[in-house]
Amino acid sequence: MTKVFIDGKAGTTGLKIYDRLTAREDIELLTLSEELRKDTEARREMLNAADIAFLCLPDVAAREAVSLIDNPNTVVIDTSTAHRTNPDWAYGFPELSDEFFEKIKTSKRIAVPGCHASGFIALVYPLVEAGIVSKDVLLSCFSLTGYSGGGKSMIADYENDNRDVLLDSPRQYALSQSHKHIPEMCTVTGINSAPVFCPTVADFYSGMEVTVPLHKSQLNDGFTFDSIKEVYRNKYKDSMVTFIENADENGFLATNILSECDNMQISLYGNEDRIILVARYDNLGKGASGAAVECMNISLGIDKTTSLMIGK
């Protein structure tokens, strides 16, 4: 039986991982009492006793947790930003290529992608890989997310009966263009310039819709709308990430269509002159906890969708 410890289990991501694993008969969950969950020596013991250690911590604490591990067999799956651009760590998006999958399968150190970054990378990586856009392409990205992505404090703000009236409206944030997901968006896709990134949080619990617009002039010569469609169709055809034509709901695209699910839908719209690329998923699913459990399943050599919810 695989021993699993979730360091940071009290946070939103940790709780969602715990929920996905509690019914598993192949997993023994190692836990600490409330009074010991921040005790360094108690955490050290659990981290080294685990076959799989999930880190659901702020960046500094995640780095500290890694430093506490001296068991060479412990697989670390970090959901923080701390190690996502570290080439020694596997990047936890197996659908990007066989190489990504194999590195996750064999690595002892796995970094789970950021929620916003997951959609951007899923859309842009295949186009760079296929030569449809160059690494020098200048892109923009709009991402709409449910408020659960802000963690316990933001959830409490939105679910407070006496909440601020400003929370009734979608709110754009990270206005300085220094969002913490931008480095991995560049590093993993290979683009040379950071995208103009516009994340927005709105008054619904979970769900995410990432949009990347393209002008025809941004495509390399000989490539078209249909070229992109064909690349997505060939790249994304399993249950975790799927290309879907005409995925809209009567001309609309609902951001929460995959709320509480762990998979992602890829689609594109527009015409030969102006194209929008769209990824829809749950910010707590394929954007966080679901992706972490998927990585664990791959590391264990079992079906990657085990204990995950696949939506239509």
C-alpha positions as protocol buffer text, in pm:
chain_id: "A"
residue {
  index: 1
  type: MET
  ca { x: 0 y: 0 z: 0 }
}
residue {
  index: 2
  type: THR
  ca { x: 132 y: 344 z: -96 }
}
residue {
  index: 3
  type: LYS
  ca { x: 190 y: 583 z: 194 }
}
residue {
  index: 4
  type: VAL
  ca { x: 85 y: 940 z: 112 }
}
residue {
  index: 5
  type: PHE
  ca { x: 138 y: 1256 z: 316 }
}
residue {
  index: 6
  type: ILE
  ca { x: -20 y: 1591 z: 230 }
}
residue {
  index: 7
  type: ASP
  ca { x: 187 y: 1873 z: 378 }
}
residue {
  index: 8
  type: GLY
  ca { x: -56 y: 2164 z: 389 }
}
residue {
  index: 9
  type: LYS
  ca { x: -370 y: 1952 z: 402 }
}
residue {
  index: 10
  type: ALA
  ca { x: -571 y: 2233 z: 566 }
}
residue {
  index: 11
  type: GLY
  ca { x: -555 y: 2454 z: 255 }
}
residue {
  index: 12
  type: THR
  ca { x: -798 y: 2442 z: -37 }
}
residue {
  index: 13
  type: THR
  ca { x: -571 y: 2241 z: -267 }
}
residue {
  index: 14
  type: GLY
  ca { x: -469 y: 1999 z: 9 }
}
residue {
  index: 15
  type: LEU
  ca { x: -829 y: 1938 z: 111 }
}
residue {
  index: 16
  type: LYS
  ca { x: -928 y: 1864 z: -248 }
}
residue {
  index: 17
  type: ILE
  ca { x: -642 y: 1615 z: -285 }
}
residue {
  index: 18
  type: TYR
  ca { x: -743 y: 1452 z: 42 }
}
residue {
  index: 19
  type: ASP
  ca { x: -1103 y: 1424 z: -79 }
}
residue {
  index: 20
  type: ARG
  ca { x: -991 y: 1247 z: -397 }
}
residue {
  index: 21
  type: LEU
  ca { x: -780 y: 995 z: -203 }
}
residue {
  index: 22
  type: THR
  ca { x: -990 y: 904 z: 102 }
}
residue {
  index: 23
  type: ALA
  ca { x: -1181 y: 627 z: -76 }
}
residue {
  index: 24
  type: ARG
  ca { x: -870 y: 472 z: -233 }
}
residue {
  index: 25
  type: GLU
  ca { x: -792 y: 122 z: -107 }
}
residue {
  index: 26
  type: ASP
  ca { x: -437 y: 138 z: -246 }
}
residue {
  index: 27
  type: ILE
  ca { x: -350 y: 449 z: -42 }
}
residue {
  index: 28
  type: GLU
  ca { x: -260 y: 490 z: 326 }
}
residue {
  index: 29
  type: LEU
  ca { x: -295 y: 857 z: 419 }
}
residue {
  index: 30
  type: LEU
  ca { x: -44 y: 974 z: 678 }
}
residue {
  index: 31
  type: THR
  ca { x: -178 y: 1260 z: 887 }
}
residue {
  index: 32
  type: LEU
  ca { x: -71 y: 1490 z: 1169 }
}
residue {
  index: 33
  type: SER
  ca { x: -287 y: 1621 z: 1449 }
}
residue {
  index: 34
  type: GLU
  ca { x: -390 y: 1986 z: 1435 }
}
residue {
  index: 35
  type: GLU
  ca { x: -133 y: 2084 z: 1699 }
}
residue {
  index: 36
  type: LEU
  ca { x: 151 y: 1914 z: 1508 }
}
residue {
  index: 37
  type: ARG
  ca { x: 71 y: 2005 z: 1147 }
}
residue {
  index: 38
  type: LYS
  ca { x: 314 y: 2302 z: 1158 }
}
residue {
  index: 39
  type: ASP
  ca { x: 575 y: 2129 z: 1374 }
}
residue {
  index: 40
  type: THR
  ca { x: 893 y: 2097 z: 1168 }
}
residue {
  index: 41
  type: GLU
  ca { x: 1017 y: 1773 z: 1319 }
}
residue {
  index: 42
  type: ALA
  ca { x: 676 y: 1607 z: 1295 }
}
residue {
  index: 43
  type: ARG
  ca { x: 652 y: 1712 z: 931 }
}
residue {
  index: 44
  type: ARG
  ca { x: 1005 y: 1587 z: 865 }
}
residue {
  index: 45
  type: GLU
  ca { x: 911 y: 1245 z: 999 }
}
residue {
  index: 46
  type: MET
  ca { x: 600 y: 1222 z: 784 }
}
residue {
  index: 47
  type: LEU
  ca { x: 771 y: 1352 z: 469 }
}
residue {
  index: 48
  type: ASN
  ca { x: 1039 y: 1086 z: 497 }
}
residue {
  index: 49
  type: ALA
  ca { x: 793 y: 810 z: 584 }
}
residue {
  index: 50
  type: ALA
  ca { x: 584 y: 880 z: 274 }
}
residue {
  index: 51
  type: ASP
  ca { x: 615 y: 714 z: -65 }
}
residue {
  index: 52
  type: ILE
  ca { x: 437 y: 1018 z: -210 }
}
residue {
  index: 53
  type: ALA
  ca { x: 450 y: 1362 z: -46 }
}
residue {
  index: 54
  type: PHE
  ca { x: 218 y: 1636 z: -172 }
}
residue {
  index: 55
  type: LEU
  ca { x: 328 y: 1990 z: -89 }
}
residue {
  index: 56
  type: CYS
  ca { x: 32 y: 2229 z: -67 }
}
residue {
  index: 57
  type: LEU
  ca { x: 227 y: 2519 z: 76 }
}
residue {
  index: 58
  type: PRO
  ca { x: 349 y: 2871 z: -5 }
}
residue {
  index: 59
  type: ASP
  ca { x: 672 y: 2878 z: -207 }
}
residue {
  index: 60
  type: VAL
  ca { x: 911 y: 2936 z: 83 }
}
residue {
  index: 61
  type: ALA
  ca { x: 752 y: 2660 z: 290 }
}
residue {
  index: 62
  type: ALA
  ca { x: 758 y: 2422 z: -8 }
}
residue {
  index: 63
  type: ARG
  ca { x: 1132 y: 2474 z: -53 }
}
residue {
  index: 64
  type: GLU
  ca { x: 1181 y: 2417 z: 318 }
}
residue {
  index: 65
  type: ALA
  ca { x: 979 y: 2095 z: 300 }
}
residue {
  index: 66
  type: VAL
  ca { x: 1198 y: 1962 z: 19 }
}
residue {
  index: 67
  type: SER
  ca { x: 1507 y: 2036 z: 230 }
}
residue {
  index: 68
  type: LEU
  ca { x: 1363 y: 1820 z: 510 }
}
residue {
  index: 69
  type: ILE
  ca { x: 1349 y: 1508 z: 291 }
}
residue {
  index: 70
  type: ASP
  ca { x: 1645 y: 1272 z: 292 }
}
residue {
  index: 71
  type: ASN
  ca { x: 1457 y: 956 z: 190 }
}
residue {
  index: 72
  type: PRO
  ca { x: 1573 y: 896 z: -171 }
}
residue {
  index: 73
  type: ASN
  ca { x: 1255 y: 702 z: -248 }
}
residue {
  index: 74
  type: THR
  ca { x: 1005 y: 973 z: -155 }
}
residue {
  index: 75
  type: VAL
  ca { x: 830 y: 1120 z: -459 }
}
residue {
  index: 76
  type: VAL
  ca { x: 753 y: 1489 z: -405 }
}
residue {
  index: 77
  type: ILE
  ca { x: 456 y: 1647 z: -587 }
}
residue {
  index: 78
  type: ASP
  ca { x: 468 y: 2022 z: -530 }
}
residue {
  index: 79
  type: THR
  ca { x: 158 y: 2231 z: -602 }
}
residue {
  index: 80
  type: SER
  ca { x: 332 y: 2564 z: -531 }
}
residue {
  index: 81
  type: THR
  ca { x: 512 y: 2793 z: -777 }
}
residue {
  index: 82
  type: ALA
  ca { x: 851 y: 2711 z: -624 }
}
residue {
  index: 83
  type: HIS
  ca { x: 982 y: 2450 z: -869 }
}
residue {
  index: 84
  type: ARG
  ca { x: 781 y: 2488 z: -1190 }
}
residue {
  index: 85
  type: THR
  ca { x: 1066 y: 2634 z: -1394 }
}
residue {
  index: 86
  type: ASN
  ca { x: 1336 y: 2412 z: -1244 }
}
residue {
  index: 87
  type: PRO
  ca { x: 1463 y: 2179 z: -1521 }
}
residue {
  index: 88
  type: ASP
  ca { x: 1550 y: 1914 z: -1263 }
}
residue {
  index: 89
  type: TRP
  ca { x: 1180 y: 1879 z: -1181 }
}
residue {
  index: 90
  type: ALA
  ca { x: 920 y: 1713 z: -1403 }
}
residue {
  index: 91
  type: TYR
  ca { x: 649 y: 1954 z: -1516 }
}
residue {
  index: 92
  type: GLY
  ca { x: 317 y: 1790 z: -1438 }
}
residue {
  index: 93
  type: PHE
  ca { x: 130 y: 1822 z: -1768 }
}
residue {
  index: 94
  type: PRO
  ca { x: 164 y: 1475 z: -1925 }
}
residue {
  index: 95
  type: GLU
  ca { x: -63 y: 1545 z: -2224 }
}
residue {
  index: 96
  type: LEU
  ca { x: 191 y: 1784 z: -2378 }
}
residue {
  index: 97
  type: SER
  ca { x: 413 y: 1501 z: -2507 }
}
residue {
  index: 98
  type: ASP
  ca { x: 545 y: 1153 z: -2439 }
}
residue {
  index: 99
  type: GLU
  ca { x: 857 y: 1317 z: -2295 }
}
residue {
  index: 100
  type: PHE
  ca { x: 653 y: 1505 z: -2035 }
}
residue {
  index: 101
  type: PHE
  ca { x: 467 y: 1185 z: -1946 }
}
residue {
  index: 102
  type: GLU
  ca { x: 784 y: 979 z: -1908 }
}
residue {
  index: 103
  type: LYS
  ca { x: 959 y: 1240 z: -1696 }
}
residue {
  index: 104
  type: ILE
  ca { x: 660 y: 1247 z: -1458 }
}
residue {
  index: 105
  type: LYS
  ca { x: 659 y: 867 z: -1448 }
}
residue {
  index: 106
  type: THR
  ca { x: 1025 y: 836 z: -1356 }
}
residue {
  index: 107
  type: SER
  ca { x: 1096 y: 1151 z: -1154 }
}
residue {
  index: 108
  type: LYS
  ca { x: 1111 y: 1186 z: -776 }
}
residue {
  index: 109
  type: ARG
  ca { x: 1035 y: 1558 z: -808 }
}
residue {
  index: 110
  type: ILE
  ca { x: 720 y: 1676 z: -986 }
}
residue {
  index: 111
  type: ALA
  ca { x: 589 y: 2034 z: -1009 }
}
residue {
  index: 112
  type: VAL
  ca { x: 214 y: 2070 z: -1060 }
}
residue {
  index: 113
  type: PRO
  ca { x: 127 y: 2344 z: -1315 }
}
residue {
  index: 114
  type: GLY
  ca { x: -37 y: 2668 z: -1211 }
}
residue {
  index: 115
  type: CYS
  ca { x: -410 y: 2702 z: -1278 }
}
residue {
  index: 116
  type: HIS
  ca { x: -395 y: 2992 z: -1528 }
}
residue {
  index: 117
  type: ALA
  ca { x: -71 y: 2859 z: -1677 }
}
residue {
  index: 118
  type: SER
  ca { x: -227 y: 2520 z: -1751 }
}
residue {
  index: 119
  type: GLY
  ca { x: -472 y: 2666 z: -2002 }
}
residue {
  index: 120
  type: PHE
  ca { x: -221 y: 2898 z: -2168 }
}
residue {
  index: 121
  type: ILE
  ca { x: 39 y: 2623 z: -2203 }
}
residue {
  index: 122
  type: ALA
  ca { x: -216 y: 2371 z: -2333 }
}
residue {
  index: 123
  type: LEU
  ca { x: -311 y: 2619 z: -2606 }
}
residue {
  index: 124
  type: VAL
  ca { x: 30 y: 2760 z: -2700 }
}
residue {
  index: 125
  type: TYR
  ca { x: 278 y: 2473 z: -2653 }
}
residue {
  index: 126
  type: PRO
  ca { x: 144 y: 2265 z: -2947 }
}
residue {
  index: 127
  type: LEU
  ca { x: 154 y: 2565 z: -3181 }
}
residue {
  index: 128
  type: VAL
  ca { x: 518 y: 2641 z: -3099 }
}
residue {
  index: 129
  type: GLU
  ca { x: 604 y: 2271 z: -3122 }
}
residue {
  index: 130
  type: ALA
  ca { x: 442 y: 2245 z: -3468 }
}
residue {
  index: 131
  type: GLY
  ca { x: 599 y: 2568 z: -3594 }
}
residue {
  index: 132
  type: ILE
  ca { x: 263 y: 2738 z: -3639 }
}
residue {
  index: 133
  type: VAL
  ca { x: 381 y: 3033 z: -3431 }
}
residue {
  index: 134
  type: SER
  ca { x: 742 y: 3130 z: -3367 }
}
residue {
  index: 135
  type: LYS
  ca { x: 907 y: 3154 z: -3029 }
}
residue {
  index: 136
  type: ASP
  ca { x: 925 y: 3528 z: -3089 }
}
residue {
  index: 137
  type: VAL
  ca { x: 546 y: 3563 z: -3116 }
}
residue {
  index: 138
  type: LEU
  ca { x: 387 y: 3837 z: -2904 }
}
residue {
  index: 139
  type: LEU
  ca { x: 74 y: 3703 z: -2733 }
}
residue {
  index: 140
  type: SER
  ca { x: -196 y: 3812 z: -2495 }
}
residue {
  index: 141
  type: CYS
  ca { x: -404 y: 3597 z: -2263 }
}
residue {
  index: 142
  type: PHE
  ca { x: -733 y: 3653 z: -2082 }
}
residue {
  index: 143
  type: SER
  ca { x: -823 y: 3416 z: -1800 }
}
residue {
  index: 144
  type: LEU
  ca { x: -1149 y: 3408 z: -1607 }
}
residue {
  index: 145
  type: THR
  ca { x: -1162 y: 3207 z: -1283 }
}
residue {
  index: 146
  type: GLY
  ca { x: -1391 y: 3123 z: -995 }
}
residue {
  index: 147
  type: TYR
  ca { x: -1308 y: 3269 z: -656 }
}
residue {
  index: 148
  type: SER
  ca { x: -1195 y: 2939 z: -502 }
}
residue {
  index: 149
  type: GLY
  ca { x: -860 y: 2994 z: -672 }
}
residue {
  index: 150
  type: GLY
  ca { x: -788 y: 3261 z: -413 }
}
residue {
  index: 151
  type: GLY
  ca { x: -788 y: 3008 z: -129 }
}
residue {
  index: 152
  type: LYS
  ca { x: -965 y: 3012 z: 205 }
}
residue {
  index: 153
  type: SER
  ca { x: -949 y: 3387 z: 262 }
}
residue {
  index: 154
  type: MET
  ca { x: -1100 y: 3476 z: -75 }
}
residue {
  index: 155
  type: ILE
  ca { x: -1364 y: 3204 z: -42 }
}
residue {
  index: 156
  type: ALA
  ca { x: -1461 y: 3351 z: 295 }
}
residue {
  index: 157
  type: ASP
  ca { x: -1481 y: 3700 z: 143 }
}
residue {
  index: 158
  type: TYR
  ca { x: -1712 y: 3589 z: -137 }
}
residue {
  index: 159
  type: GLU
  ca { x: -1932 y: 3372 z: 83 }
}
residue {
  index: 160
  type: ASN
  ca { x: -1976 y: 3634 z: 356 }
}
residue {
  index: 161
  type: ASP
  ca { x: -2338 y: 3749 z: 378 }
}
residue {
  index: 162
  type: ASN
  ca { x: -2214 y: 4104 z: 442 }
}
residue {
  index: 163
  type: ARG
  ca { x: -1951 y: 4104 z: 169 }
}
residue {
  index: 164
  type: ASP
  ca { x: -1826 y: 4411 z: -15 }
}
residue {
  index: 165
  type: VAL
  ca { x: -2049 y: 4511 z: -308 }
}
residue {
  index: 166
  type: LEU
  ca { x: -1739 y: 4520 z: -531 }
}
residue {
  index: 167
  type: LEU
  ca { x: -1733 y: 4140 z: -520 }
}
residue {
  index: 168
  type: ASP
  ca { x: -2056 y: 4135 z: -722 }
}
residue {
  index: 169
  type: SER
  ca { x: -1855 y: 4233 z: -1029 }
}
residue {
  index: 170
  type: PRO
  ca { x: -1575 y: 4046 z: -1208 }
}
residue {
  index: 171
  type: ARG
  ca { x: -1240 y: 4186 z: -1092 }
}
residue {
  index: 172
  type: GLN
  ca { x: -924 y: 4193 z: -1298 }
}
residue {
  index: 173
  type: TYR
  ca { x: -606 y: 4159 z: -1092 }
}
residue {
  index: 174
  type: ALA
  ca { x: -226 y: 4124 z: -1120 }
}
residue {
  index: 175
  type: LEU
  ca { x: -242 y: 4459 z: -1297 }
}
residue {
  index: 176
  type: SER
  ca { x: 134 y: 4513 z: -1285 }
}
residue {
  index: 177
  type: GLN
  ca { x: 191 y: 4226 z: -1532 }
}
residue {
  index: 178
  type: SER
  ca { x: 396 y: 4036 z: -1274 }
}
residue {
  index: 179
  type: HIS
  ca { x: 166 y: 3740 z: -1206 }
}
residue {
  index: 180
  type: LYS
  ca { x: 355 y: 3444 z: -1059 }
}
residue {
  index: 181
  type: HIS
  ca { x: 242 y: 3208 z: -1338 }
}
residue {
  index: 182
  type: ILE
  ca { x: 406 y: 3408 z: -1618 }
}
residue {
  index: 183
  type: PRO
  ca { x: 756 y: 3251 z: -1582 }
}
residue {
  index: 184
  type: GLU
  ca { x: 626 y: 2898 z: -1634 }
}
residue {
  index: 185
  type: MET
  ca { x: 401 y: 3015 z: -1920 }
}
residue {
  index: 186
  type: CYS
  ca { x: 715 y: 3129 z: -2100 }
}
residue {
  index: 187
  type: THR
  ca { x: 951 y: 2852 z: -1992 }
}
residue {
  index: 188
  type: VAL
  ca { x: 727 y: 2557 z: -2080 }
}
residue {
  index: 189
  type: THR
  ca { x: 598 y: 2692 z: -2413 }
}
residue {
  index: 190
  type: GLY
  ca { x: 941 y: 2824 z: -2511 }
}
residue {
  index: 191
  type: ILE
  ca { x: 820 y: 3170 z: -2614 }
}
residue {
  index: 192
  type: ASN
  ca { x: 1072 y: 3449 z: -2573 }
}
residue {
  index: 193
  type: SER
  ca { x: 841 y: 3729 z: -2457 }
}
residue {
  index: 194
  type: ALA
  ca { x: 592 y: 3719 z: -2171 }
}
residue {
  index: 195
  type: PRO
  ca { x: 229 y: 3745 z: -2279 }
}
residue {
  index: 196
  type: VAL
  ca { x: 15 y: 4041 z: -2182 }
}
residue {
  index: 197
  type: PHE
  ca { x: -179 y: 3856 z: -1914 }
}
residue {
  index: 198
  type: CYS
  ca { x: -523 y: 3959 z: -1787 }
}
residue {
  index: 199
  type: PRO
  ca { x: -650 y: 3729 z: -1507 }
}
residue {
  index: 200
  type: THR
  ca { x: -997 y: 3803 z: -1374 }
}
residue {
  index: 201
  type: VAL
  ca { x: -1184 y: 3659 z: -1076 }
}
residue {
  index: 202
  type: ALA
  ca { x: -1565 y: 3648 z: -1070 }
}
residue {
  index: 203
  type: ASP
  ca { x: -1854 y: 3555 z: -843 }
}
residue {
  index: 204
  type: PHE
  ca { x: -1872 y: 3179 z: -896 }
}
residue {
  index: 205
  type: TYR
  ca { x: -1700 y: 2909 z: -694 }
}
residue {
  index: 206
  type: SER
  ca { x: -1494 y: 2715 z: -946 }
}
residue {
  index: 207
  type: GLY
  ca { x: -1419 y: 2688 z: -1314 }
}
residue {
  index: 208
  type: MET
  ca { x: -1168 y: 2848 z: -1546 }
}
residue {
  index: 209
  type: GLU
  ca { x: -1166 y: 2972 z: -1904 }
}
residue {
  index: 210
  type: VAL
  ca { x: -836 y: 3076 z: -2061 }
}
residue {
  index: 211
  type: THR
  ca { x: -844 y: 3256 z: -2397 }
}
residue {
  index: 212
  type: VAL
  ca { x: -553 y: 3336 z: -2627 }
}
residue {
  index: 213
  type: PRO
  ca { x: -641 y: 3553 z: -2931 }
}
residue {
  index: 214
  type: LEU
  ca { x: -442 y: 3532 z: -3255 }
}
residue {
  index: 215
  type: HIS
  ca { x: -429 y: 3744 z: -3569 }
}
residue {
  index: 216
  type: LYS
  ca { x: -348 y: 3574 z: -3897 }
}
residue {
  index: 217
  type: SER
  ca { x: -26 y: 3779 z: -3907 }
}
residue {
  index: 218
  type: GLN
  ca { x: 95 y: 3592 z: -3597 }
}
residue {
  index: 219
  type: LEU
  ca { x: 88 y: 3258 z: -3779 }
}
residue {
  index: 220
  type: ASN
  ca { x: 391 y: 3146 z: -3974 }
}
residue {
  index: 221
  type: ASP
  ca { x: 354 y: 3126 z: -4350 }
}
residue {
  index: 222
  type: GLY
  ca { x: 142 y: 2839 z: -4479 }
}
residue {
  index: 223
  type: PHE
  ca { x: -52 y: 2783 z: -4157 }
}
residue {
  index: 224
  type: THR
  ca { x: -424 y: 2848 z: -4114 }
}
residue {
  index: 225
  type: PHE
  ca { x: -719 y: 2814 z: -3878 }
}
residue {
  index: 226
  type: ASP
  ca { x: -753 y: 2452 z: -3992 }
}
residue {
  index: 227
  type: SER
  ca { x: -383 y: 2387 z: -3923 }
}
residue {
  index: 228
  type: ILE
  ca { x: -438 y: 2475 z: -3558 }
}
residue {
  index: 229
  type: LYS
  ca { x: -748 y: 2259 z: -3543 }
}
residue {
  index: 230
  type: GLU
  ca { x: -559 y: 1961 z: -3682 }
}
residue {
  index: 231
  type: VAL
  ca { x: -273 y: 2003 z: -3435 }
}
residue {
  index: 232
  type: TYR
  ca { x: -514 y: 2014 z: -3140 }
}
residue {
  index: 233
  type: ARG
  ca { x: -712 y: 1719 z: -3272 }
}
residue {
  index: 234
  type: ASN
  ca { x: -399 y: 1505 z: -3293 }
}
residue {
  index: 235
  type: LYS
  ca { x: -250 y: 1626 z: -2964 }
}
residue {
  index: 236
  type: TYR
  ca { x: -552 y: 1616 z: -2735 }
}
residue {
  index: 237
  type: LYS
  ca { x: -762 y: 1305 z: -2771 }
}
residue {
  index: 238
  type: ASP
  ca { x: -766 y: 1135 z: -2432 }
}
residue {
  index: 239
  type: SER
  ca { x: -1016 y: 1188 z: -2153 }
}
residue {
  index: 240
  type: MET
  ca { x: -801 y: 1427 z: -1947 }
}
residue {
  index: 241
  type: VAL
  ca { x: -748 y: 1683 z: -2223 }
}
residue {
  index: 242
  type: THR
  ca { x: -976 y: 1670 z: -2525 }
}
residue {
  index: 243
  type: PHE
  ca { x: -1013 y: 1882 z: -2837 }
}
residue {
  index: 244
  type: ILE
  ca { x: -1381 y: 1953 z: -2901 }
}
residue {
  index: 245
  type: GLU
  ca { x: -1523 y: 2129 z: -3204 }
}
residue {
  index: 246
  type: ASN
  ca { x: -1822 y: 2355 z: -3148 }
}
residue {
  index: 247
  type: ALA
  ca { x: -1800 y: 2327 z: -2770 }
}
residue {
  index: 248
  type: ASP
  ca { x: -2001 y: 2643 z: -2714 }
}
residue {
  index: 249
  type: GLU
  ca { x: -2346 y: 2651 z: -2555 }
}
residue {
  index: 250
  type: ASN
  ca { x: -2562 y: 2820 z: -2821 }
}
residue {
  index: 251
  type: GLY
  ca { x: -2299 y: 3080 z: -2896 }
}
residue {
  index: 252
  type: PHE
  ca { x: -2180 y: 3121 z: -2536 }
}
residue {
  index: 253
  type: LEU
  ca { x: -1888 y: 2967 z: -2346 }
}
residue {
  index: 254
  type: ALA
  ca { x: -1966 y: 2906 z: -1979 }
}
residue {
  index: 255
  type: THR
  ca { x: -1658 y: 2922 z: -1756 }
}
residue {
  index: 256
  type: ASN
  ca { x: -1799 y: 2679 z: -1499 }
}
residue {
  index: 257
  type: ILE
  ca { x: -1893 y: 2403 z: -1746 }
}
residue {
  index: 258
  type: LEU
  ca { x: -1632 y: 2168 z: -1589 }
}
residue {
  index: 259
  type: SER
  ca { x: -1668 y: 2279 z: -1228 }
}
residue {
  index: 260
  type: GLU
  ca { x: -1589 y: 1989 z: -990 }
}
residue {
  index: 261
  type: CYS
  ca { x: -1428 y: 1795 z: -1279 }
}
residue {
  index: 262
  type: ASP
  ca { x: -1063 y: 1713 z: -1343 }
}
residue {
  index: 263
  type: ASN
  ca { x: -1038 y: 1725 z: -1721 }
}
residue {
  index: 264
  type: MET
  ca { x: -987 y: 2005 z: -1975 }
}
residue {
  index: 265
  type: GLN
  ca { x: -1156 y: 2097 z: -2302 }
}
residue {
  index: 266
  type: ILE
  ca { x: -966 y: 2265 z: -2585 }
}
residue {
  index: 267
  type: SER
  ca { x: -1146 y: 2450 z: -2866 }
}
residue {
  index: 268
  type: LEU
  ca { x: -1098 y: 2733 z: -3114 }
}
residue {
  index: 269
  type: TYR
  ca { x: -1328 y: 2983 z: -3280 }
}
residue {
  index: 270
  type: GLY
  ca { x: -1321 y: 3271 z: -3524 }
}
residue {
  index: 271
  type: ASN
  ca { x: -1208 y: 3281 z: -3885 }
}
residue {
  index: 272
  type: GLU
  ca { x: -895 y: 3291 z: -4097 }
}
residue {
  index: 273
  type: ASP
  ca { x: -817 y: 3649 z: -3994 }
}
residue {
  index: 274
  type: ARG
  ca { x: -894 y: 3645 z: -3621 }
}
residue {
  index: 275
  type: ILE
  ca { x: -884 y: 3333 z: -3403 }
}
residue {
  index: 276
  type: ILE
  ca { x: -953 y: 3269 z: -3037 }
}
residue {
  index: 277
  type: LEU
  ca { x: -805 y: 2966 z: -2863 }
}
residue {
  index: 278
  type: VAL
  ca { x: -994 y: 2850 z: -2554 }
}
residue {
  index: 279
  type: ALA
  ca { x: -919 y: 2608 z: -2268 }
}
residue {
  index: 280
  type: ARG
  ca { x: -1195 y: 2530 z: -2014 }
}
residue {
  index: 281
  type: TYR
  ca { x: -1145 y: 2335 z: -1692 }
}
residue {
  index: 282
  type: ASP
  ca { x: -1182 y: 2360 z: -1316 }
}
residue {
  index: 283
  type: ASN
  ca { x: -920 y: 2577 z: -1146 }
}
residue {
  index: 284
  type: LEU
  ca { x: -923 y: 2326 z: -857 }
}
residue {
  index: 285
  type: GLY
  ca { x: -929 y: 2022 z: -1090 }
}
residue {
  index: 286
  type: LYS
  ca { x: -694 y: 2011 z: -1388 }
}
residue {
  index: 287
  type: GLY
  ca { x: -575 y: 2348 z: -1259 }
}
residue {
  index: 288
  type: ALA
  ca { x: -463 y: 2218 z: -918 }
}
residue {
  index: 289
  type: SER
  ca { x: -568 y: 1913 z: -711 }
}
residue {
  index: 290
  type: GLY
  ca { x: -686 y: 1697 z: -999 }
}
residue {
  index: 291
  type: ALA
  ca { x: -359 y: 1754 z: -1184 }
}
residue {
  index: 292
  type: ALA
  ca { x: -163 y: 1664 z: -869 }
}
residue {
  index: 293
  type: VAL
  ca { x: -349 y: 1333 z: -827 }
}
residue {
  index: 294
  type: GLU
  ca { x: -308 y: 1261 z: -1199 }
}
residue {
  index: 295
  type: CYS
  ca { x: 68 y: 1301 z: -1156 }
}
residue {
  index: 296
  type: MET
  ca { x: 62 y: 1067 z: -857 }
}
residue {
  index: 297
  type: ASN
  ca { x: -125 y: 803 z: -1058 }
}
residue {
  index: 298
  type: ILE
  ca { x: 131 y: 822 z: -1338 }
}
residue {
  index: 299
  type: SER
  ca { x: 414 y: 792 z: -1086 }
}
residue {
  index: 300
  type: LEU
  ca { x: 247 y: 480 z: -947 }
}
residue {
  index: 301
  type: GLY
  ca { x: 209 y: 331 z: -1295 }
}
residue {
  index: 302
  type: ILE
  ca { x: -171 y: 311 z: -1283 }
}
residue {
  index: 303
  type: ASP
  ca { x: -451 y: 464 z: -1492 }
}
residue {
  index: 304
  type: LYS
  ca { x: -396 y: 839 z: -1465 }
}
residue {
  index: 305
  type: THR
  ca { x: -770 y: 907 z: -1422 }
}
residue {
  index: 306
  type: THR
  ca { x: -802 y: 689 z: -1109 }
}
residue {
  index: 307
  type: SER
  ca { x: -1022 y: 866 z: -848 }
}
residue {
  index: 308
  type: LEU
  ca { x: -1068 y: 1164 z: -1080 }
}
residue {
  index: 309
  type: MET
  ca { x: -1394 y: 1304 z: -1217 }
}
residue {
  index: 310
  type: ILE
  ca { x: -1414 y: 1333 z: -1594 }
}
residue {
  index: 311
  type: GLY
  ca { x: -1682 y: 1571 z: -1720 }
}
residue {
  index: 312
  type: LYS
  ca { x: -1829 y: 1596 z: -2068 }
}
